[in-house]
Amino acid sequence: MIVDYALYKDGVRYTEPSNLPELISKARTEGGFVWLGLAEPTQEEFDKIVGDFRFHPLAVEDAVTAKQRPKLEEYPDLQFCVLRTAFYDEVKSEVSTGEIFCFIGEHFIVVVRHGDGSPLVNTRQLLEANPTQLAKGPYAVLHAIIDHAIDCYIDIAAELEQDVMQVENKVFSGKRQTQSQEIYFLKREVIEFRNAIDPLLSPLQKLASEGALHVNPSLTPFFRDTLDHLSRASDAASGLDALLTSALQADLAHIQVQQNSDMRKITSYVALASVPTMVAGIYGMNFEFMPELQWEFGYPLVVGSLILLTAALYRKFKKSEWL
C-alpha cells in the first residue's frame, strides 16, 4: 500500500505530475529526488509500484518478506538500509518491533514499513518544513528516519529503566515472594530491544564516517550525532540487561537464603522434639525394672529434666538465630 510519494527539488515538494513514473523521469532529467513510502506491500504490489526503479532482486526479497536484521548493503547504483522500529506498550510492559527498509539511489528513496512503530508522517512533515535539510538529497531523508527511530529507542530505554527499578525494589523488599518470572520476561523484552539497536551501530558508523559513499558531506555531522544517540541507547540497554542478570541472581540467592533459614528452623524444632520423644520412648517400654519407677519423685524429675533440657536447646538455637 502506498502511504505517500512526492518529488522534491531544492527541498521543495512538487505535486505535478502526479504519476509516479513521470515523477521518477522528471527527477532523473531535471534533478531532485522522489520519496516514496510503502506500508507492508505484497510481492505483487511491490513489483507493480516500484518496477521502474529496477531494484536488485535480493533487496526486493528482503523488503517483501521482512524479518531482517539492521544492515547497510551496497548494490549497483543502489544502497539498501534496514533498521528496526520499536514500540513500547505501557499496559503490557512489552516491546514490539517492526522494520523499515530504505532503497536509496541518486534520485530516489523508497521506504517500506513493516510492523509496529511510530508512523513516519511526522518525519515527512518536519523535513518538508526544513527545505535546507531536505535539499541535501535522499540521505537527508534516511538520516531523518534513523534519527526518528533512535529517538524512540531512547524513550523505550527510559521506560524499561523504570520497569527494571520496580523489579529491583521488589527483589530487595524482603518479601518471601520470588520475582524470577517477572525478571525473565522483562529480560526477554530487553534482549529484543537490544536486537533492534546493536546491529544498527555498524551501518550507522559507515554512514557517519568521513567520505562515506554517496552521502552528502554536509550530512556527515548529522549522522555522527545520530550515532552518538544510538550508542547512548545501546549502552543503556546493555546496562539494563546486566542489571536484570544481577537482579535474577540476587532473587535466586534470596530464595536460597530463605530456604536455608526454613531448613534451620525445621531442624531446630526436630531437635527440640527429639529429646522428649527419646525419653518418652524409653519409659514407654514395658520393663518391670527401670530406674526411678518406684520412686515418689521419679516422674517429676524426668519431666523437669526434659523441660530444662528442651529449654537449654531452645536458648542455644535462639542465640544461634536458628529460631
C-alpha positions in Angstrom: 0.0 0.0 0.0 1.3 3.5 -0.9 1.4 5.8 2.0 2.7 8.9 0.2 5.0 9.9 -2.6 6.3 13.2 -4.0 9.1 14.8 -6.0 11.4 17.1 -4.1 13.6 19.6 -5.8 15.8 22.1 -3.9 13.9 21.0 -0.7 10.5 21.9 -2.1 7.7 19.4 -2.7 6.3 19.2 -6.3 2.8 17.9 -6.8 2.9 17.8 -10.6 3.0 15.5 -12.3 1.0 13.1 -10.1 2.0 9.9 -11.9 4.9 8.1 -10.2 6.7 7.0 -13.3 6.6 10.6 -14.6 7.9 11.9 -11.3 10.8 9.4 -11.5 11.6 10.5 -15.0 11.5 14.2 -14.1 13.8 13.6 -11.1 16.4 12.0 -13.4 16.2 14.6 -16.1 15.7 17.8 -14.1 17.3 16.9 -10.8 15.8 16.3 -7.3 14.6 13.0 -5.9 11.4 11.1 -5.4 10.4 10.0 -1.9 8.0 7.0 -1.9 6.5 5.5 1.2 5.0 2.0 1.3 3.4 0.0 4.1 3.6 -3.8 4.2 3.3 -4.4 0.4 2.8 -7.8 -1.1 5.2 -9.1 -3.7 2.7 -8.2 -6.5 2.1 -4.7 -5.1 5.8 -4.1 -4.7 6.6 -5.2 -8.3 3.8 -3.1 -9.7 4.7 0.1 -7.8 8.5 0.1 -7.9 9.1 -1.8 -11.1 10.5 1.3 -12.7 13.3 1.6 -10.2 14.8 -1.8 -11.2 15.9 -2.8 -7.7 18.2 -5.8 -7.0 16.1 -8.9 -6.6 17.8 -9.8 -3.2 16.9 -6.4 -1.8 13.3 -6.7 -3.1 13.0 -10.1 -1.4 14.2 -8.7 1.9 11.8 -5.8 1.8 8.8 -8.0 1.0 9.4 -10.9 3.4 10.8 -8.7 6.2 12.3 -10.3 9.3 15.8 -8.9 8.6 18.5 -7.6 11.0 19.6 -4.0 10.7 22.2 -3.6 7.9 23.5 -1.5 5.1 24.2 -3.2 1.7 25.7 -1.8 -1.5 24.3 -2.7 -4.9 25.0 -1.2 -8.3 23.5 2.4 -8.2 21.6 1.5 -5.0 22.2 1.3 -1.3 19.8 -0.8 0.8 19.4 0.0 4.5 17.4 -2.0 7.1 16.5 -0.7 10.6 14.2 -1.9 13.3 11.4 0.3 14.8 10.4 -0.2 18.3 7.2 0.5 20.2 6.6 0.2 24.0 3.2 -1.0 25.3 2.9 0.5 28.8 -0.1 -1.6 29.7 1.7 -4.9 28.9 5.2 -3.6 29.5 6.2 -5.2 26.2 8.5 -4.0 23.4 7.1 -4.6 19.9 9.4 -4.2 16.9 8.8 -3.5 13.3 11.1 -2.9 10.3 11.9 -0.2 7.9 13.6 -0.9 4.5 15.1 2.0 2.6 16.2 1.9 -1.0 18.4 4.9 -1.7 19.6 6.0 -5.1 20.8 9.2 -6.6 17.3 10.4 -7.5 15.0 8.4 -5.2 14.4 6.9 -1.8 11.8 4.2 -1.3 10.8 3.5 2.3 9.0 0.2 3.1 7.5 -0.3 6.6 6.5 -3.5 8.3 5.1 -4.0 11.8 4.6 -1.6 14.7 6.4 1.6 15.4 5.7 5.3 15.2 4.5 6.4 11.8 6.8 8.4 9.5 4.2 11.0 8.6 5.6 13.5 11.1 9.1 12.8 9.8 8.0 13.8 6.3 6.2 16.9 7.6 9.2 18.0 9.7 11.5 17.6 6.7 9.2 19.5 4.4 9.2 22.3 6.9 13.0 22.4 6.6 13.8 22.8 2.9 17.5 23.4 3.6 17.9 20.0 5.1 15.7 18.3 2.6 17.7 19.8 -0.3 20.7 17.7 0.7 19.1 14.7 -1.0 17.8 11.2 -0.3 20.3 10.7 2.5 18.8 13.6 4.4 15.5 11.5 4.4 17.4 8.4 5.6 19.0 10.4 8.4 15.6 11.8 9.5 14.1 8.3 9.5 17.0 6.8 11.5 17.0 9.8 13.9 13.3 9.3 14.5 13.8 5.6 15.2 16.6 6.3 17.6 14.6 8.9 19.5 12.0 6.1 20.0 14.8 3.9 21.3 15.8 6.4 23.9 12.2 6.8 25.1 11.9 3.0 25.3 15.1 2.7 27.3 13.7 5.2 29.8 10.5 3.1 30.1 12.4 -0.1 30.5 14.7 1.5 33.2 11.6 2.3 35.2 10.4 -1.3 35.0 13.9 -2.6 36.0 13.9 -0.3 39.0 10.5 -1.6 40.1 11.7 -5.2 39.8 14.8 -4.3 41.8 12.7 -2.8 44.6 10.6 -6.0 44.7 13.6 -8.2 44.9 15.2 -6.3 47.8 11.9 -5.6 49.6 12.4 -8.6 52.0 9.2 -10.3 51.0 9.3 -14.1 50.5 7.8 -13.9 47.0 10.1 -14.7 44.1 10.3 -12.3 41.2 12.2 -14.6 38.8 9.3 -14.9 36.3 8.8 -11.1 36.0 12.6 -10.7 35.7 12.8 -13.3 33.0 10.0 -11.8 30.9 11.5 -8.3 31.3 14.9 -9.6 30.3 13.4 -11.1 27.2 12.0 -7.6 26.3 15.4 -6.0 26.8 17.0 -8.6 24.6 14.5 -8.0 21.9 15.2 -4.3 22.3 18.9 -4.8 22.0 18.4 -6.9 18.9 16.9 -3.8 17.3 19.7 -1.4 18.5 23.0 -3.2 18.4 23.2 -4.4 14.8 22.4 -0.8 13.6 25.7 0.5 15.1 27.9 -0.8 12.3 25.7 0.5 9.3 25.5 3.9 11.0 29.2 4.0 11.6 29.7 3.6 7.8 27.2 6.5 7.1 28.8 8.7 9.8 32.4 8.1 8.5 34.2 10.8 6.5 33.9 10.3 2.8 31.0 7.8 3.0 29.9 6.8 -0.4 27.0 8.8 -1.9 26.4 10.7 1.3 26.5 14.5 1.1 29.5 15.6 3.2 27.2 18.2 4.9 25.2 15.3 6.3 28.2 13.6 8.0 27.9 15.6 11.2 24.2 14.8 11.5 24.9 11.0 11.1 27.7 11.3 13.7 25.2 13.0 16.1 22.7 10.2 15.4 25.4 7.6 16.0 26.1 9.2 19.4 22.5 8.9 20.4 22.3 5.3 19.2 25.5 4.5 21.2 23.8 6.0 24.3 20.7 3.9 23.8 22.8 0.8 23.2 24.8 1.4 26.4 21.6 1.9 28.3 20.1 -1.3 27.0 23.3 -3.2 27.8 23.3 -1.8 31.4 19.7 -2.8 31.9 20.5 -6.3 30.7 23.3 -6.6 33.2 21.1 -5.2 36.0 18.4 -7.8 35.2 21.0 -10.6 35.3 22.2 -9.4 38.7 18.7 -9.0 39.9 17.8 -12.5 38.8 20.9 -13.9 40.6 20.0 -11.8 43.7 16.5 -13.1 43.6 17.7 -16.8 43.4 20.2 -16.2 46.2 17.4 -14.6 48.3 15.2 -17.7 47.8 18.1 -20.0 48.7 18.7 -18.0 51.9 15.0 -18.2 52.8 15.1 -22.0 52.1 18.2 -22.4 54.3 16.5 -20.4 57.1 13.4 -22.6 56.8 15.6 -25.7 57.0 17.4 -24.4 60.1 14.1 -23.8 61.8 12.8 -27.2 60.8 16.0 -28.8 62.1 15.8 -26.9 65.3 12.2 -27.9 66.0 13.0 -31.6 65.2 15.9 -31.4 67.7 13.7 -29.9 70.3 11.2 -32.7 69.9 13.7 -35.5 69.7 14.9 -35.4 73.3 11.4 -35.7 74.9 10.5 -38.3 72.2 13.5 -40.4 73.0 13.0 -40.3 76.8 9.3 -40.9 76.5 10.1 -43.9 74.2 12.4 -45.4 76.7 10.0 -45.1 79.6 7.2 -46.3 77.4 8.8 -49.8 77.2 7.2 -52.4 79.3 10.0 -53.4 81.5 9.4 -54.1 85.2 12.8 -53.0 86.4 13.6 -49.4 85.3 15.3 -46.5 87.1 13.1 -44.5 89.4 9.9 -46.3 88.6 9.1 -46.9 92.2 10.4 -43.5 93.4 7.9 -40.9 94.5 9.7 -38.1 92.7 10.7 -40.1 89.7 8.1 -38.7 87.3 8.5 -35.1 88.3 12.3 -35.5 87.9 12.1 -36.9 84.4 9.5 -34.3 83.3 11.5 -31.5 84.8 14.7 -32.7 83.2 13.0 -32.8 79.8 11.8 -29.2 80.3 15.2 -28.0 81.3 17.0 -29.8 78.5 14.5 -28.6 75.9 14.7 -25.0 77.3 18.5 -25.2 77.0 18.4 -26.4 73.4 15.8 -23.7 72.6 18.0 -21.0 74.1 21.0 -22.3 72.1 19.2 -22.3 68.8 17.7 -18.9 69.5 21.1 -17.5 70.3 22.5 -19.0 67.0 19.5 -17.4 65.2 18.2 -20.7 64.0 14.8 -19.9 65.5 
